[in-house]
Amino acid sequence: MDDECPPEIAGPSAWLGPEMAARDDWIEPLSDAEVAEVEASAQCLARAGADIAALRANDFPLPGLAPRLARIRDEVLNGRGFALLRGLPVQRWPLRVSATAFFGLGTHLGHAVSQNASGHVLGHVQDLGLDADDPQVRIYQTAGRQTFHTDSCDIVGLLCLQAARSGGDSALVSSHTLWNRMRRQRPDLARLLLQPIATDRRGEVPPGELPYFTIPIFSWYRGHLSAIYQRQYIDSAQRFADAPRLTPAHVEALDLFDRLANDPALHFLMRLAPGDIQLVHNHSLLHDRTAFTDWPEPGRRRHLLRLWLAPEDARPLPPVFAQRYGSVVPGRRGGVPPLSGRRVAPLHAQ
């Protein structure tokens, strides 16, 4: 392959799923003292009726846990690309305390950005009974499989409040490993994924922007290989007459990418339990969720809270990412601009 193409990626971010599944060093159990620290700050703010969306790190003091969170953030951004914090007692906390605790922890990891045009900085991942095939629906609002994808942020955080009756497992795969495999097996197809490809915004269109963006699946910039991907949204972008057309070669490249991501030799599954917080680096990993069957009782239905985080010490991103991220300035990028300009943290799905 020529010198203009990114090299193979070495190091801790280019991992194999079965090897990760056999390890547990990515699980970070919270100690009783750390949980007590989180609980004290969250309960105090909840009792005062604090605006969750307005919280900053200095509003949520964690003198003992904060240095550990900084080390975990570094591992997510510069190491294997993910971590699982375990042990928040969400089953005995009221929802407001759990939401405040999660958001407060997030303030020590990055700036929370809006996840939709309504300005929601605290998202709710639940089955709302919507049609996954509707191009206006975002797939996390259904019970169907999400497929491997990235979100519009540097780090995505999920807090499990309730697990499904069955299914709903989280899957992770290294996009660096996918690149390495494509580069070895089909360098001609790997090159195509360095070209801009149209991706549907699914109705979340910033003012003055097209209803799709055109960013390559893989971008090599200042020594970093970053990926952005959602196959369903790539396919649905073809509904726009002015979107760049996918050639048969592009489809072949995307199909190979999908086959590799879905290969059990490359990815692995984890099941989040209530109180688990998963942190995933979007630029070096893709994440997925299997389809699930929920409990019939409304109070037991699968429910996760989500944060999209922009750390100030995140990697540089190429200028083309501004189409999706609004800005490429670390700490100020990602998300969907609120139409009202107002950030909110709803306690229920809206």
C-alpha positions in Angstrom: 0.0 0.0 0.0 1.3 3.5 -0.8 2.8 5.9 1.8 -0.3 8.2 1.7 -2.4 5.4 3.3 -2.5 5.2 7.1 -0.2 2.5 8.6 -1.4 -0.4 10.6 -2.3 0.7 14.1 -0.3 -0.9 17.0 -0.8 -0.6 20.7 -3.5 -1.2 23.3 -6.3 0.2 21.1 -5.9 -2.5 18.4 -7.3 -5.4 20.5 -9.2 -8.7 19.8 -12.5 -9.3 21.4 -12.0 -12.8 22.9 -8.8 -11.6 24.5 -10.7 -8.7 26.2 -13.5 -11.0 27.2 -11.0 -13.2 29.0 -9.7 -10.3 31.1 -11.2 -8.2 33.8 -8.7 -5.3 34.1 -11.2 -3.0 32.3 -13.7 -3.5 35.1 -13.4 -0.8 37.8 -15.3 -1.7 40.9 -16.1 1.3 43.1 -15.2 1.0 46.7 -17.6 1.7 49.5 -15.8 5.0 50.2 -16.1 6.1 46.6 -19.8 5.2 46.4 -20.4 7.1 49.6 -18.6 10.1 48.1 -20.7 10.0 45.0 -23.9 9.5 47.0 -23.2 12.4 49.3 -22.8 14.9 46.5 -25.7 13.5 44.5 -28.2 13.5 47.4 -27.2 17.0 48.5 -27.8 18.4 45.0 -31.0 16.3 44.5 -32.5 17.6 47.8 -31.7 21.2 46.7 -33.4 20.6 43.4 -30.3 21.5 41.4 -30.5 21.9 37.7 -28.7 18.7 36.5 -27.8 20.2 33.1 -26.0 23.1 34.7 -23.7 21.1 36.9 -20.0 21.5 36.7 -17.2 19.5 38.3 -16.8 22.0 41.2 -20.5 21.5 42.0 -19.9 17.7 42.4 -16.8 17.3 44.7 -15.1 13.9 44.5 -11.8 14.5 46.3 -11.0 10.8 46.6 -12.5 9.5 43.3 -11.5 12.3 41.0 -7.8 11.3 40.5 -9.0 7.7 39.7 -11.5 9.1 37.2 -8.7 11.0 35.5 -6.7 7.8 35.1 -9.7 6.0 33.7 -10.4 8.9 31.3 -6.8 8.6 30.0 -7.2 4.8 29.5 -10.4 5.4 27.5 -8.9 8.2 25.4 -5.3 6.9 24.9 -5.4 3.2 25.8 -7.8 0.3 25.1 -10.7 2.8 24.6 -13.2 1.6 27.1 -13.9 1.0 30.8 -16.7 -0.3 33.0 -17.3 1.3 36.4 -19.3 -1.0 38.7 -21.2 -0.6 41.9 -23.5 2.4 42.0 -26.6 1.4 44.1 -29.1 2.7 41.6 -31.8 0.2 42.8 -32.1 1.9 46.1 -31.7 5.5 44.8 -34.6 7.6 43.5 -34.2 8.4 39.8 -33.2 12.0 40.4 -30.3 10.9 42.6 -29.1 8.3 40.0 -29.3 10.9 37.3 -27.5 13.5 39.4 -24.8 11.0 40.3 -24.3 9.9 36.7 -24.1 13.5 35.4 -21.9 14.6 38.3 -19.4 11.8 37.6 -19.5 12.8 33.9 -18.5 16.4 34.8 -15.1 14.9 35.9 -14.7 13.2 32.5 -15.7 15.9 30.0 -18.3 18.5 29.0 -21.7 17.0 28.3 -23.0 17.9 24.9 -26.6 17.8 23.6 -27.8 14.5 22.1 -30.7 15.9 20.1 -32.2 19.1 18.8 -34.2 19.4 22.0 -31.0 20.1 24.0 -31.1 16.9 26.0 -27.7 16.5 27.7 -29.0 13.5 29.7 -30.3 10.8 27.3 -32.7 7.9 28.0 -32.1 4.7 26.1 -35.5 2.9 26.1 -37.8 1.1 23.7 -40.4 3.7 22.8 -42.2 1.3 20.4 -40.9 3.1 17.3 -40.2 1.6 13.9 -36.4 1.1 13.4 -37.0 1.2 9.6 -38.4 4.8 9.7 -35.6 7.1 8.6 -36.7 9.7 11.1 -36.3 7.3 14.0 -33.0 6.8 15.9 -32.5 3.2 16.5 -31.8 3.4 20.3 -35.5 4.3 20.7 -36.4 0.7 19.6 -35.9 -2.8 20.9 -34.0 -3.9 17.7 -30.4 -4.5 17.3 -28.5 -1.2 16.8 -25.5 -2.7 14.8 -22.0 -1.4 15.2 -21.7 2.4 15.1 -20.2 5.5 16.7 -22.0 8.5 18.3 -21.4 12.2 17.9 -19.0 12.7 20.8 -15.5 11.8 22.1 -16.8 9.5 24.9 -20.2 8.0 25.3 -21.2 7.0 28.8 -24.1 4.6 29.7 -25.5 4.0 33.2 -27.7 0.9 33.5 -30.8 1.5 35.7 -32.8 -1.6 34.6 -31.7 -4.5 32.4 -34.0 -6.2 29.8 -35.7 -9.5 30.4 -33.4 -11.0 27.8 -30.9 -9.7 25.3 -29.8 -6.1 25.1 -26.1 -7.0 25.5 -23.5 -4.4 24.7 -20.9 -5.3 22.0 -17.6 -3.5 21.4 -15.1 -3.8 18.6 -11.8 -1.9 17.9 -12.1 0.2 14.7 -8.3 0.1 14.7 -8.4 -3.7 14.5 -11.0 -3.4 11.7 -8.6 -1.1 9.8 -5.7 -3.4 10.2 -7.7 -6.4 8.9 -9.0 -4.4 5.9 -5.6 -3.0 5.1 -4.1 -6.5 5.0 -7.0 -8.3 3.2 -8.3 -5.7 0.8 -6.2 -2.6 0.6 -8.3 -1.4 -2.4 -11.4 -1.4 -0.3 -9.7 0.1 2.7 -8.7 3.1 0.5 -12.4 3.7 -0.4 -13.3 4.1 3.3 -10.8 7.1 3.4 -13.1 8.9 1.0 -16.1 11.0 2.0 -19.4 9.0 2.4 -22.8 10.5 2.9 -24.5 9.7 6.3 -28.1 10.6 7.1 -28.6 12.9 10.0 -32.0 11.3 10.7 -33.9 14.6 11.1 -31.3 16.2 13.5 -30.3 18.8 11.0 -28.4 21.9 12.3 -29.5 25.2 10.8 -27.9 25.8 7.4 -26.7 22.2 7.1 -27.6 19.5 4.7 -29.7 16.6 5.9 -26.6 14.4 5.7 -22.9 14.8 6.3 -20.0 13.5 4.2 -17.2 12.3 6.4 -14.9 9.3 5.6 -15.4 6.1 7.6 -11.6 6.3 8.5 -9.7 9.6 8.9 -5.9 9.8 9.4 -5.0 13.1 11.1 -1.9 14.1 13.1 -1.0 10.5 13.8 -4.4 9.4 14.9 -6.8 7.1 13.0 -10.4 8.1 13.8 -13.6 6.3 12.7 -17.2 7.4 12.3 -19.8 4.9 11.2 -23.5 4.0 11.2 -24.4 1.7 8.3 -28.2 2.1 8.4 -27.7 5.9 8.2 -25.3 5.6 5.3 -27.8 3.5 3.5 -30.7 5.8 4.3 -28.7 8.9 3.1 -29.1 7.5 -0.4 -32.8 8.7 -0.3 -31.5 12.3 -0.8 -31.1 12.9 -4.5 -28.1 15.2 -4.1 -26.1 12.9 -1.8 -23.0 11.3 -3.3 -23.9 7.9 -4.7 -22.6 4.6 -3.3 -20.8 2.7 -6.0 -20.8 -1.1 -6.1 -17.2 -0.9 -4.8 -18.3 1.3 -1.9 -21.0 -1.2 -1.0 -18.4 -4.1 -1.2 -16.1 -2.1 1.2 -18.9 -1.4 3.6 -20.0 -5.0 3.6 -16.5 -6.2 4.4 -16.3 -3.7 7.2 -19.6 -5.1 8.6 -18.5 -8.7 8.3 -15.3 -8.0 10.2 -17.1 -6.0 12.9 -19.6 -8.9 13.3 -16.8 -11.5 13.5 -16.7 -13.0 17.0 -13.0 -13.3 16.6 -12.8 -9.5 16.7 -15.7 -8.2 18.9 -17.0 -9.2 22.3 -20.2 -8.9 24.3 -20.8 -7.6 27.8 -24.1 -7.4 29.7 -24.6 -4.3 31.8 -26.1 -4.8 35.2 -27.9 -2.1 37.2 -25.3 0.3 38.6 -22.7 -0.3 35.8 -21.3 2.7 33.9 -19.8 1.9 30.5 -17.4 4.5 28.9 -16.5 4.1 25.2 -14.1 6.1 23.1 -15.9 6.8 19.8 -12.9 7.4 17.7 -11.1 4.1 18.2 -14.1 1.8 19.0 -17.5 1.0 17.6 -20.4 -0.1 19.9 -23.5 -2.2 19.3 -26.5 -3.5 21.2 -28.2 -6.8 20.6 -32.0 -6.9 20.2 -33.9 -7.5 23.4 -37.1 -8.6 24.9 -38.4 -6.4 27.7 -40.4 -7.0 30.9 -44.1 -6.4 30.6 -44.2 -4.3 33.8 -43.4 -0.6 33.1 -41.3 -0.3 36.2 -39.0 -3.1 35.2 -38.4 -2.2 31.5 -34.9 -1.7 30.2 -33.6 1.8 31.0 -30.2 3.3 30.5 -29.1 6.9 31.0 -26.6 8.2 28.4 -24.0 11.0 28.3 -22.1 12.3 25.3 -18.9 13.8 26.6 -16.3 16.1 25.2 -13.0 16.1 27.2 -10.6 19.0 26.9 -7.7 16.6 26.5 -9.2 14.6 23.6 -7.3 13.9 20.4 -7.2 16.3 17.4 -9.9 15.6 14.8 -9.7 16.5 11.1 -11.6 19.7 10.0 -14.1 17.6 8.1 -15.5 16.3 11.4 -16.9 19.8 12.0 -19.8 18.8 9.7 -21.0 16.4 12.4 -19.4 17.8 15.5 -20.0 21.5 14.9 -16.5 22.2 16.0 -13.3 20.2 16.2 -12.0 22.1 19.3 -11.6 19.6 22.2 -14.1 20.2 25.0 -16.4 22.2 22.7 -17.3 19.6 20.0 -19.9 17.0 19.3 -23.6 16.6 19.8 -26.6 18.2 18.2 -27.1 21.9 18.5 -30.3 22.6 20.5 -32.8 24.6 18.5 -33.7 26.6 21.5 -30.1 27.1 22.6 -31.1 25.6 26.0 -29.6 22.5 27.7 -31.9 20.3 29.6 -31.6 17.0 31.6 -35.0 15.4 31.5 -35.7 12.6 34.1 -37.9 10.7 31.6 -37.7 9.9 27.9 -39.2 12.6 25.8 
